[in-house]
């Protein structure tokens, strides 16, 4: 101790003493208590099993102190060497206390031998005060530091490899190792050091030059040594190596695929050019080749192919038998095919929108009747291609036809299912309109019935809508009265053949009727009710995406029905006389309209696709 008169905090840690020095001195002078206290050197066990550390009757209770929290002076679980050194310090402190006690006894004896005038009375402390002097001392032990903090404070030059001056690790290439001399190195560094020395005599420890070899290398596993944990880093390095290998492999494959792609593109370009050349050759051959087909007593021979519209907007045809001109529509324009010269004119725009239907009449051979989605009815001079007159309608127009009994009138069907009668002598608007409140679907076809019909002696017309079909007869005062025809749809087209008084009614497939039907009927009348009497039923496949129109072909000895079979991609002809199929003409493109015209000796069949007009010549070999 630095001061004999007091207990220093430096010797006992953070110790708080509850009695003063005189109390201790008086306690030592008490015979009974001094005798028991002098026998104890350092510690005494309490009755309750707690451990007390005694210094000159200062009692410390460690019942509330963990072993880990004790300072080195009071930790009873220390190693033997440290405990022995601590005991020596405690014995030295006890000797100092004995010297102080002897000096105090001498002073007291001198005072007793030479008393003063007045006796000095010393108050003897109570037992309670003596008991309170033996108080438990609180040890203020600092909290233990974390391993990382200790490592940061202790890492120095002695924790680094003396060769590369880098921290060694507990795994990987630079893990901690030692030689026989005890010096520490990184494994990779010491191996490289020995590799530099080619002979065994030149291999020495880099630190002390003691002779050493590779077999002297020992891997160390020490907990108290600070090593950088590089296990995760080494793992990531291995993963990086694997990913780098995969990346190099992927890049190599990518280069190979790019090279193949370039090669394939070159081959594809070459094949495309080859296809274009072949298509051009096929076109030239097809135009020059005289296709012919024989059946029964007739021959069907290709006459010519006309390119109408490259945009693929062709829709309907109409033939003018008086001027021998075939008119073809392409969107809002028309092209004229002159049959006498087998030549085609340039297209002329006559509407503002798609042309939906066209028709000619014998009494007005120069006038073309046309309707379209521009809500207009137009009369055009077919020879000069000049507009004669135009009518404005309220809705888009789908169909039209001239009257066969009233030469100044014609009928127009619109998208709402209404049929309007027009008279060319009235230039403002239509004369009358027939509304169909039961069916509001577009009127896809109109056909005029002449007065030669037994069912409609005063004339009339047939109106075919998508979901229903109606027949209207002319009554007194130019009134039209009609009724619905009992035939199931949905319908796509209606054609009337005046020579046989037959109606050709075409319908799409439905749930009840899964096939396309072309029904040949006669017009009959019973008790002021008009109905159709079925003569033939021709099936034409199961699918029809386009509203393709069929036609009649009137031959000398027979009448045929010609229609497009979308399922077979061919134009098929059936004989009404036999009810059998006569021929099938393959087509490379979908057919939108079919038209036939000519005389018995020289008949033509025109087939219209979206871009081209195919013209065939039909000859009867029996004549």
Secondary structure in CASP SS format (residue, H / E / C, confidence):
PFRMAT SS
TARGET T0000
AUTHOR 0000-0000-0000
METHOD secondary structure of the structure
MODEL  1
X C 1.00
X C 1.00
X C 1.00
X C 1.00
X C 1.00
X C 1.00
X C 1.00
X C 1.00
X H 1.00
X H 1.00
X H 1.00
X H 1.00
X C 1.00
X C 1.00
X C 1.00
X C 1.00
X C 1.00
X C 1.00
X C 1.00
X C 1.00
X H 1.00
X H 1.00
X H 1.00
X H 1.00
X H 1.00
X H 1.00
X H 1.00
X H 1.00
X H 1.00
X C 1.00
X H 1.00
X H 1.00
X H 1.00
X H 1.00
X H 1.00
X H 1.00
X H 1.00
X H 1.00
X C 1.00
X C 1.00
X C 1.00
X C 1.00
X E 1.00
X E 1.00
X E 1.00
X C 1.00
X C 1.00
X C 1.00
X C 1.00
X C 1.00
X E 1.00
X E 1.00
X E 1.00
X E 1.00
X E 1.00
X C 1.00
X C 1.00
X E 1.00
X E 1.00
X E 1.00
X E 1.00
X C 1.00
X C 1.00
X C 1.00
X C 1.00
X C 1.00
X H 1.00
X H 1.00
X H 1.00
X C 1.00
X C 1.00
X C 1.00
X C 1.00
X C 1.00
X C 1.00
X C 1.00
X C 1.00
X C 1.00
X C 1.00
X H 1.00
X H 1.00
X H 1.00
X H 1.00
X H 1.00
X H 1.00
X H 1.00
X H 1.00
X H 1.00
X H 1.00
X H 1.00
X H 1.00
X H 1.00
X H 1.00
X H 1.00
X H 1.00
X H 1.00
X H 1.00
X H 1.00
X H 1.00
X H 1.00
X H 1.00
X H 1.00
X H 1.00
X H 1.00
X H 1.00
X H 1.00
X H 1.00
X H 1.00
X H 1.00
X H 1.00
X H 1.00
X H 1.00
X H 1.00
X C 1.00
X C 1.00
X C 1.00
X C 1.00
X C 1.00
X C 1.00
X C 1.00
X C 1.00
X C 1.00
X C 1.00
X C 1.00
X C 1.00
X C 1.00
X H 1.00
X H 1.00
X H 1.00
X H 1.00
X H 1.00
X H 1.00
X H 1.00
X C 1.00
X C 1.00
X C 1.00
X C 1.00
X C 1.00
X C 1.00
X C 1.00
X C 1.00
X C 1.00
X C 1.00
X C 1.00
X C 1.00
X C 1.00
X H 1.00
X H 1.00
X H 1.00
X H 1.00
X H 1.00
X H 1.00
X H 1.00
X H 1.00
X C 1.00
X C 1.00
X H 1.00
X H 1.00
X H 1.00
X E 1.00
X C 1.00
X C 1.00
X C 1.00
X C 1.00
X C 1.00
X C 1.00
X E 1.00
X C 1.00
X E 1.00
X C 1.00
X C 1.00
X C 1.00
X C 1.00
X C 1.00
X E 1.00
X E 1.00
X E 1.00
X E 1.00
X C 1.00
X C 1.00
X C 1.00
X C 1.00
X C 1.00
X E 1.00
X E 1.00
X E 1.00
X H 1.00
X H 1.00
X H 1.00
X H 1.00
X H 1.00
X H 1.00
X H 1.00
X H 1.00
X H 1.00
X H 1.00
X C 1.00
X C 1.00
X C 1.00
X H 1.00
X H 1.00
X H 1.00
X C 1.00
X E 1.00
X C 1.00
X C 1.00
X C 1.00
X C 1.00
X C 1.00
X C 1.00
X E 1.00
X C 1.00
X C 1.00
X H 1.00
X H 1.00
X H 1.00
X C 1.00
X E 1.00
X E 1.00
X C 1.00
X C 1.00
X C 1.00
X C 1.00
X C 1.00
X C 1.00
X C 1.00
X C 1.00
X E 1.00
X C 1.00
X C 1.00
X H 1.00
X H 1.00
X H 1.00
X H 1.00
X H 1.00
X H 1.00
X H 1.00
X H 1.00
X H 1.00
X H 1.00
X H 1.00
X H 1.00
X H 1.00
X H 1.00
X H 1.00
X H 1.00
X H 1.00
X H 1.00
X H 1.00
X H 1.00
X H 1.00
X H 1.00
X H 1.00
X H 1.00
X H 1.00
X H 1.00
X H 1.00
X H 1.00
X H 1.00
X H 1.00
X H 1.00
X H 1.00
X H 1.00
X H 1.00
X H 1.00
X H 1.00
X H 1.00
X H 1.00
X H 1.00
X H 1.00
X H 1.00
X H 1.00
X H 1.00
X H 1.00
X H 1.00
X H 1.00
X H 1.00
X H 1.00
X H 1.00
X H 1.00
X H 1.00
X H 1.00
X H 1.00
X H 1.00
X H 1.00
X H 1.00
X H 1.00
X H 1.00
X C 1.00
X C 1.00
X C 1.00
X E 1.00
X E 1.00
X E 1.00
X E 1.00
X C 1.00
X C 1.00
X E 1.00
X E 1.00
X E 1.00
X E 1.00
X E 1.00
X E 1.00
X E 1.00
X E 1.00
X E 1.00
X E 1.00
X C 1.00
X C 1.00
X C 1.00
X C 1.00
X C 1.00
X C 1.00
X E 1.00
X E 1.00
X E 1.00
X E 1.00
X E 1.00
X E 1.00
X E 1.00
X C 1.00
X C 1.00
X C 1.00
X C 1.00
X E 1.00
X E 1.00
X E 1.00
X E 1.00
X E 1.00
X E 1.00
X C 1.00
X C 1.00
X E 1.00
X E 1.00
X E 1.00
X E 1.00
X E 1.00
X E 1.00
X C 1.00
X C 1.00
X C 1.00
X C 1.00
X E 1.00
X E 1.00
X C 1.00
X C 1.00
X C 1.00
X E 1.00
X E 1.00
X C 1.00
X C 1.00
X C 1.00
X C 1.00
X C 1.00
X E 1.00
X E 1.00
X E 1.00
X E 1.00
X E 1.00
X E 1.00
X E 1.00
X C 1.00
X C 1.00
X E 1.00
X E 1.00
X E 1.00
X E 1.00
X E 1.00
X E 1.00
X E 1.00
X E 1.00
X E 1.00
X C 1.00
X C 1.00
X C 1.00
X E 1.00
X E 1.00
X E 1.00
X E 1.00
X E 1.00
X E 1.00
X C 1.00
X C 1.00
X C 1.00
X C 1.00
X E 1.00
X E 1.00
X E 1.00
X E 1.00
X E 1.00
X E 1.00
X E 1.00
X C 1.00
X C 1.00
X C 1.00
X C 1.00
X E 1.00
X E 1.00
X E 1.00
X E 1.00
X E 1.00
X E 1.00
X C 1.00
X C 1.00
X C 1.00
X C 1.00
X C 1.00
X C 1.00
X E 1.00
X E 1.00
X E 1.00
X E 1.00
X E 1.00
X E 1.00
X C 1.00
X C 1.00
X C 1.00
X C 1.00
X E 1.00
X E 1.00
X E 1.00
X E 1.00
X E 1.00
X C 1.00
X C 1.00
X C 1.00
X C 1.00
X C 1.00
X C 1.00
X C 1.00
X C 1.00
X E 1.00
X E 1.00
X E 1.00
X C 1.00
X C 1.00
X C 1.00
X C 1.00
X C 1.00
X C 1.00
X C 1.00
X C 1.00
X E 1.00
X E 1.00
X E 1.00
X E 1.00
X E 1.00
X E 1.00
X E 1.00
X C 1.00
X C 1.00
X C 1.00
X C 1.00
X C 1.00
X C 1.00
X C 1.00
X C 1.00
X C 1.00
X C 1.00
X E 1.00
X E 1.00
X E 1.00
X E 1.00
X E 1.00
X E 1.00
X C 1.00
X C 1.00
X C 1.00
X E 1.00
X E 1.00
X E 1.00
X E 1.00
X E 1.00
X E 1.00
X E 1.00
X C 1.00
X C 1.00
X C 1.00
X E 1.00
X E 1.00
X E 1.00
X E 1.00
X E 1.00
X E 1.00
X C 1.00
X C 1.00
X C 1.00
X C 1.00
X C 1.00
X C 1.00
X E 1.00
X E 1.00
X E 1.00
X E 1.00
X E 1.00
X E 1.00
X E 1.00
X C 1.00
X C 1.00
X C 1.00
X C 1.00
X E 1.00
X E 1.00
X E 1.00
X E 1.00
X E 1.00
X E 1.00
X C 1.00
X C 1.00
X C 1.00
X C 1.00
X C 1.00
X C 1.00
X C 1.00
X C 1.00
X C 1.00
X E 1.00
X E 1.00
X E 1.00
X E 1.00
X E 1.00
X E 1.00
X E 1.00
X E 1.00
X E 1.00
X E 1.00
X C 1.00
X C 1.00
X E 1.00
X E 1.00
X E 1.00
X E 1.00
X E 1.00
X E 1.00
X E 1.00
X E 1.00
X E 1.00
X E 1.00
X E 1.00
X C 1.00
X C 1.00
X C 1.00
X C 1.00
X C 1.00
X C 1.00
X C 1.00
X C 1.00
X C 1.00
X E 1.00
X C 1.00
X E 1.00
X E 1.00
X E 1.00
X E 1.00
X C 1.00
X C 1.00
X C 1.00
X C 1.00
X E 1.00
X E 1.00
X E 1.00
X E 1.00
X E 1.00
X E 1.00
X E 1.00
X C 1.00
X C 1.00
X C 1.00
X C 1.00
X E 1.00
X E 1.00
X E 1.00
X E 1.00
X E 1.00
X E 1.00
X C 1.00
X C 1.00
X C 1.00
X C 1.00
X C 1.00
X E 1.00
X E 1.00
X E 1.00
X E 1.00
X E 1.00
X E 1.00
X C 1.00
X C 1.00
X C 1.00
X C 1.00
X E 1.00
X E 1.00
X E 1.00
X E 1.00
X E 1.00
X E 1.00
X E 1.00
X E 1.00
X C 1.00
X C 1.00
X C 1.00
X C 1.00
X E 1.00
X E 1.00
X E 1.00
X E 1.00
X E 1.00
X E 1.00
X E 1.00
X C 1.00
X C 1.00
X E 1.00
X E 1.00
X E 1.00
X E 1.00
X E 1.00
X E 1.00
X E 1.00
X E 1.00
X E 1.00
X C 1.00
X C 1.00
X C 1.00
END
